[in-house]
Amino acid sequence: MKKVVLDDILGFRAYETVRDNFRKDIIEKKKRRRLAVGDKVSLVFENRDTVVFQIQEMLRAERITDLDKIREEIAVYNELIPNPGELSATLFLEIEDQSHMRDDLLKFLGIDECLSLRVGSRSLPGRFESGRSKEDKISAVQYVRFCFDEEARRAFIAGERAELIIEHPNYQARAVLAPEAQQSLAEDLAL
């Protein structure tokens, strides 16, 4: 999947003219690319469109106009774009009770070793970005990749059953990808 470059990013005025329609389009795409795994974890699978949107929104919110800073944002967000043969997702630990957030988050320590994507009989372990979990701290937002071998890639694209599985001592959950979600993600793998 092609990485984002500076020429892909619109200036403030140009972005404001297309923002409403672009935002609606991305919200619709993300609906197909979001999957709840139990009641406390969800994943949004990223692609080039979702990343361009995040960059544009960050530049807008932070009022970033300096070209070097824009390039820095592009470089950071480009890390979310999956490489060939991969799916990339943002994982959210959804803690509703703010009064116990730290304690509730700590219960998820080690989740980076407990998430997999099963495609038929093949299990693809999630590879998490380092630095978002330490022995006494964990971020509520994690970034994870699933690397496919050619056989798993073909099976996924062909629509073989795909299921996200979390087998953590404090949290066990499974979620089968809906056909429309799998089709959207298969398009990423076909690139």
Secondary structure, DSSP 8 states (H G I E B T S, - for coil): -----GGGS--HHHHHHHHHHHHHHHHHHHHHHEEE-SSSEEEEEE-HHHHHHHHHHHHHHHT---HHHHHHHHHHHHTTS--TTEEEEEEEE----GGGHHHHHHTTTTGGGSEEEEETTEEEEEEE-TTSEETTEE-SEEEEEEE--HHHHHHHHTT--EEEEEEETTEEEEEE--HHHHHHHHHHHH-
